[in-house]
């Protein structure tokens, strides 16, 4: 939200009060509390009829400093609040007063509060370098003519500094110059609206900022005051956390420790998913023809998904199979599982009036109500639909019990669709603030479903395909990018959204291969296949048309088979990256900024990414195969062709539908499995270690740990180069092969 009219004036109806002069300061062992006047105090009379702004600084975790800014403290706070599992107290935090300033230090981060002159906050790294600052107008509140009261902060942008993240956003990847509002919306992938709003941004200078407010947070990223990131909330209190680096990876590690690390998805979920599509006609014969068609064409399939019309029309969600279309659901699921498939079904948290579940939920009081005590309903999406109130533990247990019936039938996972269009003119069971619940509802929804899966299937077996999320939602993977068009432009939109989501703490991310709306032409479908099967999770899905590869020609079948088998062979590497995401919060699909923060060119690259630490993927967004891509420093090797390309610099090439720039990082050791038929086989047997050693490389030591299907270490390989010899040792006692790419003169000794 903008408050100013240029540099000198305020907008009509806006009155702003800025923290101007420190009037009182208290230092505790791990906390600073300051009271700032909003004008200069030259005599006692100046203290009358004038507000104070209270600023508290504290350390909720190592390397994280929180700032809480309060105008009037007496407002009731009904919640909800973000669950912060990593927020305790940094016992190592220290404070000191050195005269002109007071300091709070937590790990490598220091907050410096001026005690003389203009009121201001500075945030410094371990070397005393200024990261950002809340300067002359950096701490304030504003009232507007309609009676609204807003708390706001401004943090300085350095010259050349770029801002990233703020959830899954399909607008430009670099957020500088944008107005970004945290407000869940079902807006598709071609608008400024977002399904996944996360009030956290990451700076190219090596720090992050998390605004601890689950409702609407308005960000002006150099778009009002061009040298500032401003964020504001309509409230009496604003709380934000500055998260230390020094690297972007360090920022994400600290941020996800605070808000929750992603669970480790099961290995089978990394295989290819195929769906019925949305509004297409299908029954068991159709489903069987799809599954058998994939098998007959040699395309490995891991998961089959039933979209909305597995239930009867006008009755979503009653969690009952349409008896006319699926008269024997248990038998059908058994037959599909005998083919080696996992099963996913579509759900949402809305209960249509025609469903028998509506009467049951209404009788028990499990739906959100209006202030007058009526059940909130509307006809958008489903006729007369009501909304399950997940703030009511009994309603949550009731919803979970309905899903358990499906698990007992043989379902393995759920596509948790929707959760964005949440009304604000309602009353919640626990008294939550409706405005704050609008964004937060999806967290309770996905949490309820994910926890049921963990309980019934066991930890390590739970997986969602979720559309909406907010801060902390990364704990319940996987998330996909929502409704995109079937075009190259929408393919690029999807990638931008995924990169922004990755820099918002989400470790796993997917999208609809071929696009959702419309029907892709064969070129779009084939290019999207390569991109989709080099993402953390891969799903063929559409709206009104099928997405089976043979609908797009024989070449599409060949491309689907090739890249599915390649992904399966990459599983020892990819699952290792997944384990890293689970343990550290560093995502599997990584913007180049994460791995190469010292290369300024990587800050704006939004058409490529790293899959894990060592594979650079540059999807092709054209029918003719021309692509422009950036290569960081070193000699990189095309995984598919063996050709090399040297960076840093931009390169151009032309690729067939069976290829794309897929480059291996210099010095990488890439573990490849022998089994290309499935993602969850025993990839430790007959493992191939590809060692990418550029000529002229000196002595080195590398250690590669390959996980098992639970994520635990299964085999560790140590590679030591000394002169012209490469010695490789393993602790697993299993057969493996070493292939050296690059310096082929190396003598390899294995034990």
Secondary structure, 3 states (H helix, E strand, C coil): CCCEECCCEECCCCEEEECCEEEEEEEECCEEEEEEECCCCCCHHHHCCCCEEEEEEEEEECCEEEEEEECCCCCCCCCCCCCCCCCCCCCCCEEEECCCEEEEEECCEEEEEECCCCCCEEEECCCCCEEEEECCCCEEEEECCCCCEEEEEEEECCCCCCEEECCCCCCCCCCCCCEEECCECCCCCCCCCECECCCEEEECCCEEEEECCCCCCEEEECCCCCCEEEEEEECCEEEEEEEECCCHHHHHHHHHHHHCCCCCCCHHHHCEEEECCCCCCCCHHHHHHHHHHHHHCCCCCCEEEECHHHECCCCCCCCCECCCCCCCHHHHHHHHHHCCCEEEEEECCEECCCCHHHHHHHHHCCECEECCCCECCECCCCCCEEEECCCCHHHHHHHHHHHHHHHHHCCCEEEECCCCCCCCCEECCCCCCHHHHHHHHHHHHHHHHHHHHHHHHCCCCCCECECCECCCHHHCCCEECCCCECCHHHHHHHHHHHHHHHCCCCCCEECEECCCECCCCHHHHHHHHHHHCCCCCEEECCCCCCCCHHHHCHHHHHHHHHHHHHHHHCHHHHHHHHHHHHHHCCCCEECHHHHCCCCHHHHHCCCCEEECCCEEEECCCCCCCEEEEEEEEEEEEECCCCCEEEEEEEEEEECCCCCCEEEECCCCEEEECCCCCCCCCCCCCCEEEEEEECCCCCCEEEEEEEECCCCCEEEEEEEEEECCEEEEEECCCCCEEEEEEECCCCEEEEC
